[in-house]
């Protein structure tokens, strides 16, 4: 599994220049959806649209990446909404689906990245934060993925500093849903994201 992750990390920077449109390379940050009190920071609540989170085109060229549907707003039975993607993860090997936010931003003013995620399928899944930073589009990711509990909401929270250095110039922020290859899946997998937040101190 370590070998597969390493290959993915080395591959990403080598194709970015050809895959990403020039007019997006130095795009200014979009206006961020600020949290409502008492929360302090940025909050993506996914009440009506994906708010900029999408499946990036560059992920289609990576062998270890599956090809999920573009995210849609899903009505949760409790009356709330969530961002949903569906993907066919191959049985018996490590693979991943990625959600990306394109806007360049400075993450140094935040303490933690938080997402509430649910996978409605068998098998062992986990979530990991990653980013592309700086003028060289350096790939960086947190060292440990957070395991998900099958069919249950899991709040994934990591300190921003675990993403490493260069966070004053974040080109892309990535939420990666990983399948370990263990356990039975039994068909396409629905992944729901209730919210994503950048929590300030």
Buried (B, 14 or more C-beta within 10 A) or exposed (E): EEEBBEEBBEBBEEEBEEEBEEEEEEEEEEEBBEBEEEEBBBBBBBEEEBBBBBBBEBBEEBEBBBEBEEBEEBEEEEEEBBBBBBBBBEBEEBBBBBBBBBBBBEBEBBBBBBBBBBBEBBBBBBBBBBBBBBEEBBBBBBEEBBBBEBEEBBEBBBEBEBBBEBBEBBBBBBBBBBBBBEBEBEEEBBBBBBBBBBBBE
